Amino acid sequence: MNPWGEMTNPHSTWPVILSIYNIPSWLCHKRKYLLLTTLISGPKQPGIDIDVFLEPLMEDLKKLWEEGVNVYDAYRQQSFTLYATLYRQ
């Protein structure tokens, strides 16, 4: 991605996008179901150092998967625990 449209500019921006796969396949890559989680900005691509940028995201996803996160539903005006799995026992 080149935000200024100059091919000689040494700047580089890499988006990290998550896709929701527990919806029908024709929907999972539609714009409204893609989640922009991180923008990696710098003078060049991250290369093998990408794990430094992805580690906080992986920690958040692990917390969401294991213990869930307390969130507020403004429409229903109540709190609930959000989990990363669709079916939770």
Distance bins in CASP14 RR format, pairs under 12 A and 6 or more apart:
PFRMAT RR
TARGET T0000
AUTHOR 0000-0000-0000
RMODE 2
METHOD distances of the structure
MODEL  1
1 9 0 0 0 0 0 1 0 0 0 0 0
1 11 0 0 0 0 1 0 0 0 0 0 0
1 12 1 0 0 1 0 0 0 0 0 0 0
1 13 1 0 1 0 0 0 0 0 0 0 0
1 14 1 0 0 1 0 0 0 0 0 0 0
1 15 1 0 0 1 0 0 0 0 0 0 0
1 16 0 0 0 0 0 1 0 0 0 0 0
1 17 0 0 0 0 0 1 0 0 0 0 0
1 36 0 0 0 0 0 1 0 0 0 0 0
1 39 0 0 0 0 1 0 0 0 0 0 0
1 40 0 0 0 0 0 1 0 0 0 0 0
1 41 0 0 0 0 1 0 0 0 0 0 0
1 42 0 0 0 0 0 1 0 0 0 0 0
1 45 0 0 0 0 0 1 0 0 0 0 0
2 8 0 0 0 0 0 1 0 0 0 0 0
2 9 1 0 0 1 0 0 0 0 0 0 0
2 10 0 0 0 0 0 1 0 0 0 0 0
2 11 1 0 0 1 0 0 0 0 0 0 0
2 12 0 0 0 0 1 0 0 0 0 0 0
2 13 1 0 0 1 0 0 0 0 0 0 0
2 14 0 0 0 0 0 1 0 0 0 0 0
3 9 0 0 0 0 1 0 0 0 0 0 0
3 11 1 0 0 1 0 0 0 0 0 0 0
3 12 0 0 0 0 1 0 0 0 0 0 0
3 13 1 0 1 0 0 0 0 0 0 0 0
3 14 0 0 0 0 0 1 0 0 0 0 0
3 15 0 0 0 0 0 1 0 0 0 0 0
3 39 0 0 0 0 0 1 0 0 0 0 0
3 41 0 0 0 0 1 0 0 0 0 0 0
3 42 0 0 0 0 0 1 0 0 0 0 0
4 10 0 0 0 0 0 1 0 0 0 0 0
4 11 1 0 0 1 0 0 0 0 0 0 0
4 12 0 0 0 0 0 1 0 0 0 0 0
4 13 0 0 0 0 0 1 0 0 0 0 0
5 11 0 0 0 0 1 0 0 0 0 0 0
5 13 0 0 0 0 0 1 0 0 0 0 0
9 42 0 0 0 0 0 1 0 0 0 0 0
9 43 0 0 0 0 1 0 0 0 0 0 0
9 44 0 0 0 0 0 1 0 0 0 0 0
10 42 0 0 0 0 1 0 0 0 0 0 0
10 43 1 0 1 0 0 0 0 0 0 0 0
10 44 1 0 0 1 0 0 0 0 0 0 0
10 45 0 0 0 0 0 1 0 0 0 0 0
11 40 0 0 0 0 0 1 0 0 0 0 0
11 41 1 0 0 1 0 0 0 0 0 0 0
11 42 1 0 0 1 0 0 0 0 0 0 0
11 43 1 0 0 1 0 0 0 0 0 0 0
11 44 0 0 0 0 1 0 0 0 0 0 0
11 45 0 0 0 0 0 1 0 0 0 0 0
12 39 0 0 0 0 0 1 0 0 0 0 0
12 40 0 0 0 0 1 0 0 0 0 0 0
12 41 1 0 0 1 0 0 0 0 0 0 0
12 42 1 0 1 0 0 0 0 0 0 0 0
12 43 1 0 0 1 0 0 0 0 0 0 0
12 44 1 0 1 0 0 0 0 0 0 0 0
12 45 1 0 1 0 0 0 0 0 0 0 0
12 46 0 0 0 0 1 0 0 0 0 0 0
12 47 0 0 0 0 0 1 0 0 0 0 0
13 36 0 0 0 0 0 1 0 0 0 0 0
13 38 0 0 0 0 0 1 0 0 0 0 0
13 39 1 0 0 1 0 0 0 0 0 0 0
13 40 1 0 0 1 0 0 0 0 0 0 0
13 41 1 0 1 0 0 0 0 0 0 0 0
13 42 1 0 0 1 0 0 0 0 0 0 0
13 43 0 0 0 0 0 1 0 0 0 0 0
13 44 0 0 0 0 0 1 0 0 0 0 0
13 45 0 0 0 0 1 0 0 0 0 0 0
13 46 0 0 0 0 0 1 0 0 0 0 0
14 36 0 0 0 0 0 1 0 0 0 0 0
14 37 0 0 0 0 0 1 0 0 0 0 0
14 38 0 0 0 0 1 0 0 0 0 0 0
14 39 1 0 0 1 0 0 0 0 0 0 0
14 40 1 0 1 0 0 0 0 0 0 0 0
14 41 1 0 0 1 0 0 0 0 0 0 0
14 42 0 0 0 0 1 0 0 0 0 0 0
14 44 0 0 0 0 0 1 0 0 0 0 0
14 45 1 0 0 1 0 0 0 0 0 0 0
14 46 1 0 0 1 0 0 0 0 0 0 0
14 47 0 0 0 0 1 0 0 0 0 0 0
14 49 0 0 0 0 0 1 0 0 0 0 0
14 50 0 0 0 0 1 0 0 0 0 0 0
14 53 0 0 0 0 1 0 0 0 0 0 0
14 54 0 0 0 0 0 1 0 0 0 0 0
15 34 0 0 0 0 1 0 0 0 0 0 0
15 35 0 0 0 0 0 1 0 0 0 0 0
15 36 1 0 1 0 0 0 0 0 0 0 0
15 37 0 0 0 0 1 0 0 0 0 0 0
15 38 1 0 0 1 0 0 0 0 0 0 0
15 39 1 0 1 0 0 0 0 0 0 0 0
15 40 1 0 0 1 0 0 0 0 0 0 0
15 41 0 0 0 0 0 1 0 0 0 0 0
15 46 0 0 0 0 0 1 0 0 0 0 0
15 53 0 0 0 0 0 1 0 0 0 0 0
16 34 0 0 0 0 0 1 0 0 0 0 0
16 35 0 0 0 0 1 0 0 0 0 0 0
16 36 1 0 0 1 0 0 0 0 0 0 0
16 37 1 0 1 0 0 0 0 0 0 0 0
16 38 1 0 1 0 0 0 0 0 0 0 0
16 39 1 0 0 1 0 0 0 0 0 0 0
16 40 1 0 0 1 0 0 0 0 0 0 0
16 41 0 0 0 0 0 1 0 0 0 0 0
16 46 0 0 0 0 1 0 0 0 0 0 0
16 50 0 0 0 0 1 0 0 0 0 0 0
16 51 0 0 0 0 0 1 0 0 0 0 0
16 53 1 0 0 1 0 0 0 0 0 0 0
16 54 1 0 0 1 0 0 0 0 0 0 0
16 55 0 0 0 0 0 1 0 0 0 0 0
16 56 0 0 0 0 0 1 0 0 0 0 0
16 57 1 0 0 1 0 0 0 0 0 0 0
16 58 0 0 0 0 0 1 0 0 0 0 0
16 61 0 0 0 0 0 1 0 0 0 0 0
17 28 0 0 0 0 0 1 0 0 0 0 0
17 29 0 0 0 0 1 0 0 0 0 0 0
17 31 0 0 0 0 0 1 0 0 0 0 0
17 33 0 0 0 0 0 1 0 0 0 0 0
17 34 1 0 1 0 0 0 0 0 0 0 0
17 35 1 0 0 1 0 0 0 0 0 0 0
17 36 1 0 1 0 0 0 0 0 0 0 0
17 37 1 0 0 1 0 0 0 0 0 0 0
17 38 0 0 0 0 1 0 0 0 0 0 0
17 39 0 0 0 0 0 1 0 0 0 0 0
17 40 0 0 0 0 0 1 0 0 0 0 0
17 57 0 0 0 0 0 1 0 0 0 0 0
18 28 0 0 0 0 0 1 0 0 0 0 0
18 29 0 0 0 0 0 1 0 0 0 0 0
18 33 0 0 0 0 1 0 0 0 0 0 0
18 34 1 0 0 1 0 0 0 0 0 0 0
18 35 1 0 1 0 0 0 0 0 0 0 0
18 36 0 0 0 0 1 0 0 0 0 0 0
18 37 1 0 1 0 0 0 0 0 0 0 0
18 38 0 0 0 0 1 0 0 0 0 0 0
18 54 0 0 0 0 0 1 0 0 0 0 0
18 57 0 0 0 0 1 0 0 0 0 0 0
18 58 0 0 0 0 0 1 0 0 0 0 0
18 60 0 0 0 0 0 1 0 0 0 0 0
18 61 0 0 0 0 1 0 0 0 0 0 0
18 64 0 0 0 0 0 1 0 0 0 0 0
18 84 0 0 0 0 0 1 0 0 0 0 0
19 25 0 0 0 0 0 1 0 0 0 0 0
19 27 0 0 0 0 0 1 0 0 0 0 0
19 28 1 0 1 0 0 0 0 0 0 0 0
19 29 1 0 0 1 0 0 0 0 0 0 0
19 30 0 0 0 0 1 0 0 0 0 0 0
19 31 0 0 0 0 0 1 0 0 0 0 0
19 32 0 0 0 0 0 1 0 0 0 0 0
19 33 1 0 0 1 0 0 0 0 0 0 0
19 34 1 0 1 0 0 0 0 0 0 0 0
19 35 1 0 0 1 0 0 0 0 0 0 0
19 36 0 0 0 0 0 1 0 0 0 0 0
19 37 0 0 0 0 0 1 0 0 0 0 0
20 27 0 0 0 0 1 0 0 0 0 0 0
20 28 1 0 1 0 0 0 0 0 0 0 0
20 29 0 0 0 0 1 0 0 0 0 0 0
20 30 0 0 0 0 1 0 0 0 0 0 0
20 32 0 0 0 0 0 1 0 0 0 0 0
20 33 1 0 1 0 0 0 0 0 0 0 0
20 34 1 0 0 1 0 0 0 0 0 0 0
20 35 1 0 0 1 0 0 0 0 0 0 0
20 84 0 0 0 0 0 1 0 0 0 0 0
20 86 0 0 0 0 1 0 0 0 0 0 0
21 27 0 0 0 0 0 1 0 0 0 0 0
21 28 1 0 1 0 0 0 0 0 0 0 0
21 29 0 0 0 0 1 0 0 0 0 0 0
21 33 0 0 0 0 1 0 0 0 0 0 0
21 34 0 0 0 0 0 1 0 0 0 0 0
21 35 0 0 0 0 0 1 0 0 0 0 0
21 84 0 0 0 0 0 1 0 0 0 0 0
21 86 0 0 0 0 0 1 0 0 0 0 0
22 28 0 0 0 0 1 0 0 0 0 0 0
22 33 0 0 0 0 0 1 0 0 0 0 0
22 84 0 0 0 0 0 1 0 0 0 0 0
22 85 0 0 0 0 1 0 0 0 0 0 0
22 86 1 0 1 0 0 0 0 0 0 0 0
22 87 0 0 0 0 1 0 0 0 0 0 0
23 29 0 0 0 0 0 1 0 0 0 0 0
23 30 0 0 0 0 1 0 0 0 0 0 0
23 32 0 0 0 0 0 1 0 0 0 0 0
23 33 1 0 0 1 0 0 0 0 0 0 0
23 34 0 0 0 0 0 1 0 0 0 0 0
23 86 0 0 0 0 1 0 0 0 0 0 0
24 30 0 0 0 0 0 1 0 0 0 0 0
24 33 0 0 0 0 0 1 0 0 0 0 0
25 33 0 0 0 0 0 1 0 0 0 0 0
26 33 0 0 0 0 0 1 0 0 0 0 0
27 33 1 0 1 0 0 0 0 0 0 0 0
27 34 0 0 0 0 0 1 0 0 0 0 0
28 34 0 0 0 0 1 0 0 0 0 0 0
28 35 0 0 0 0 0 1 0 0 0 0 0
29 35 0 0 0 0 0 1 0 0 0 0 0
35 57 0 0 0 0 0 1 0 0 0 0 0
35 60 0 0 0 0 0 1 0 0 0 0 0
35 61 0 0 0 0 0 1 0 0 0 0 0
36 57 0 0 0 0 0 1 0 0 0 0 0
37 53 0 0 0 0 0 1 0 0 0 0 0
37 54 0 0 0 0 1 0 0 0 0 0 0
37 56 0 0 0 0 1 0 0 0 0 0 0
37 57 1 0 1 0 0 0 0 0 0 0 0
37 58 0 0 0 0 0 1 0 0 0 0 0
37 60 0 0 0 0 1 0 0 0 0 0 0
37 61 0 0 0 0 1 0 0 0 0 0 0
37 64 0 0 0 0 0 1 0 0 0 0 0
38 46 0 0 0 0 0 1 0 0 0 0 0
38 50 0 0 0 0 1 0 0 0 0 0 0
38 52 0 0 0 0 0 1 0 0 0 0 0
38 53 1 0 0 1 0 0 0 0 0 0 0
38 54 1 0 0 1 0 0 0 0 0 0 0
38 55 0 0 0 0 0 1 0 0 0 0 0
38 56 0 0 0 0 1 0 0 0 0 0 0
38 57 1 0 1 0 0 0 0 0 0 0 0
38 58 0 0 0 0 0 1 0 0 0 0 0
38 60 0 0 0 0 0 1 0 0 0 0 0
38 61 0 0 0 0 0 1 0 0 0 0 0
39 46 0 0 0 0 0 1 0 0 0 0 0
39 53 0 0 0 0 1 0 0 0 0 0 0
39 57 0 0 0 0 0 1 0 0 0 0 0
40 46 1 0 1 0 0 0 0 0 0 0 0
40 47 0 0 0 0 1 0 0 0 0 0 0
40 49 0 0 0 0 1 0 0 0 0 0 0
40 50 1 0 0 1 0 0 0 0 0 0 0
40 51 0 0 0 0 0 1 0 0 0 0 0
40 52 0 0 0 0 1 0 0 0 0 0 0
40 53 1 0 1 0 0 0 0 0 0 0 0
40 54 0 0 0 0 1 0 0 0 0 0 0
40 56 0 0 0 0 0 1 0 0 0 0 0
40 57 0 0 0 0 0 1 0 0 0 0 0
41 53 0 0 0 0 1 0 0 0 0 0 0
42 49 0 0 0 0 0 1 0 0 0 0 0
42 53 0 0 0 0 0 1 0 0 0 0 0
44 50 0 0 0 0 0 1 0 0 0 0 0
45 53 0 0 0 0 0 1 0 0 0 0 0
46 52 1 0 0 1 0 0 0 0 0 0 0
46 53 1 0 0 1 0 0 0 0 0 0 0
46 54 0 0 0 0 1 0 0 0 0 0 0
47 53 0 0 0 0 0 1 0 0 0 0 0
47 54 0 0 0 0 0 1 0 0 0 0 0
48 54 0 0 0 0 0 1 0 0 0 0 0
49 55 0 0 0 0 0 1 0 0 0 0 0
50 57 0 0 0 0 0 1 0 0 0 0 0
50 58 0 0 0 0 0 1 0 0 0 0 0
51 57 0 0 0 0 0 1 0 0 0 0 0
51 58 0 0 0 0 1 0 0 0 0 0 0
52 58 0 0 0 0 0 1 0 0 0 0 0
54 60 0 0 0 0 0 1 0 0 0 0 0
54 61 0 0 0 0 1 0 0 0 0 0 0
54 62 0 0 0 0 0 1 0 0 0 0 0
55 61 0 0 0 0 0 1 0 0 0 0 0
55 62 0 0 0 0 0 1 0 0 0 0 0
56 62 0 0 0 0 0 1 0 0 0 0 0
56 63 0 0 0 0 0 1 0 0 0 0 0
57 63 0 0 0 0 0 1 0 0 0 0 0
57 64 0 0 0 0 0 1 0 0 0 0 0
58 64 0 0 0 0 0 1 0 0 0 0 0
58 65 0 0 0 0 0 1 0 0 0 0 0
58 84 0 0 0 0 0 1 0 0 0 0 0
59 65 0 0 0 0 0 1 0 0 0 0 0
59 66 0 0 0 0 0 1 0 0 0 0 0
60 66 0 0 0 0 0 1 0 0 0 0 0
60 67 0 0 0 0 0 1 0 0 0 0 0
60 68 0 0 0 0 0 1 0 0 0 0 0
60 69 0 0 0 0 1 0 0 0 0 0 0
60 82 0 0 0 0 0 1 0 0 0 0 0
60 84 0 0 0 0 1 0 0 0 0 0 0
61 67 0 0 0 0 0 1 0 0 0 0 0
61 68 0 0 0 0 0 1 0 0 0 0 0
61 69 0 0 0 0 0 1 0 0 0 0 0
61 82 0 0 0 0 0 1 0 0 0 0 0
61 83 0 0 0 0 0 1 0 0 0 0 0
61 84 1 0 0 1 0 0 0 0 0 0 0
61 85 0 0 0 0 0 1 0 0 0 0 0
62 68 0 0 0 0 0 1 0 0 0 0 0
62 69 0 0 0 0 0 1 0 0 0 0 0
62 84 0 0 0 0 1 0 0 0 0 0 0
63 69 1 0 0 1 0 0 0 0 0 0 0
63 70 0 0 0 0 0 1 0 0 0 0 0
63 81 0 0 0 0 0 1 0 0 0 0 0
63 82 0 0 0 0 0 1 0 0 0 0 0
63 83 0 0 0 0 0 1 0 0 0 0 0
63 84 0 0 0 0 1 0 0 0 0 0 0
64 70 0 0 0 0 0 1 0 0 0 0 0
64 71 0 0 0 0 0 1 0 0 0 0 0
64 81 0 0 0 0 0 1 0 0 0 0 0
64 82 1 0 0 1 0 0 0 0 0 0 0
64 83 1 0 0 1 0 0 0 0 0 0 0
64 84 1 0 1 0 0 0 0 0 0 0 0
64 85 0 0 0 0 1 0 0 0 0 0 0
64 88 0 0 0 0 0 1 0 0 0 0 0
65 82 0 0 0 0 0 1 0 0 0 0 0
65 83 1 0 0 1 0 0 0 0 0 0 0
65 84 1 0 1 0 0 0 0 0 0 0 0
65 85 1 0 0 1 0 0 0 0 0 0 0
65 86 0 0 0 0 0 1 0 0 0 0 0
65 88 0 0 0 0 0 1 0 0 0 0 0
66 81 0 0 0 0 0 1 0 0 0 0 0
66 83 0 0 0 0 1 0 0 0 0 0 0
66 84 0 0 0 0 1 0 0 0 0 0 0
66 85 0 0 0 0 0 1 0 0 0 0 0
66 88 0 0 0 0 0 1 0 0 0 0 0
67 81 0 0 0 0 1 0 0 0 0 0 0
67 82 0 0 0 0 0 1 0 0 0 0 0
67 83 0 0 0 0 1 0 0 0 0 0 0
67 84 0 0 0 0 0 1 0 0 0 0 0
67 85 0 0 0 0 0 1 0 0 0 0 0
67 88 0 0 0 0 0 1 0 0 0 0 0
68 80 0 0 0 0 0 1 0 0 0 0 0
68 81 1 0 1 0 0 0 0 0 0 0 0
68 82 1 0 0 1 0 0 0 0 0 0 0
68 83 1 0 1 0 0 0 0 0 0 0 0
68 84 1 0 0 1 0 0 0 0 0 0 0
68 85 0 0 0 0 1 0 0 0 0 0 0
68 88 0 0 0 0 1 0 0 0 0 0 0
69 79 0 0 0 0 0 1 0 0 0 0 0
69 80 0 0 0 0 1 0 0 0 0 0 0
69 81 1 0 0 1 0 0 0 0 0 0 0
69 82 1 0 1 0 0 0 0 0 0 0 0
69 83 0 0 0 0 1 0 0 0 0 0 0
69 84 0 0 0 0 1 0 0 0 0 0 0
70 78 0 0 0 0 0 1 0 0 0 0 0
70 79 1 0 1 0 0 0 0 0 0 0 0
70 80 1 0 0 1 0 0 0 0 0 0 0
70 81 1 0 1 0 0 0 0 0 0 0 0
70 82 1 0 0 1 0 0 0 0 0 0 0
70 83 0 0 0 0 0 1 0 0 0 0 0
71 78 0 0 0 0 0 1 0 0 0 0 0
71 79 1 0 0 1 0 0 0 0 0 0 0
71 80 1 0 0 1 0 0 0 0 0 0 0
71 81 1 0 0 1 0 0 0 0 0 0 0
71 82 1 0 1 0 0 0 0 0 0 0 0
71 83 0 0 0 0 0 1 0 0 0 0 0
72 78 1 0 0 1 0 0 0 0 0 0 0
72 79 1 0 1 0 0 0 0 0 0 0 0
72 80 0 0 0 0 1 0 0 0 0 0 0
72 81 0 0 0 0 0 1 0 0 0 0 0
72 82 0 0 0 0 0 1 0 0 0 0 0
73 79 1 0 0 1 0 0 0 0 0 0 0
73 80 1 0 0 1 0 0 0 0 0 0 0
73 81 0 0 0 0 0 1 0 0 0 0 0
73 82 0 0 0 0 1 0 0 0 0 0 0
74 80 0 0 0 0 0 1 0 0 0 0 0
80 88 0 0 0 0 0 1 0 0 0 0 0
81 88 0 0 0 0 1 0 0 0 0 0 0
82 88 0 0 0 0 0 1 0 0 0 0 0
83 89 0 0 0 0 0 1 0 0 0 0 0
END
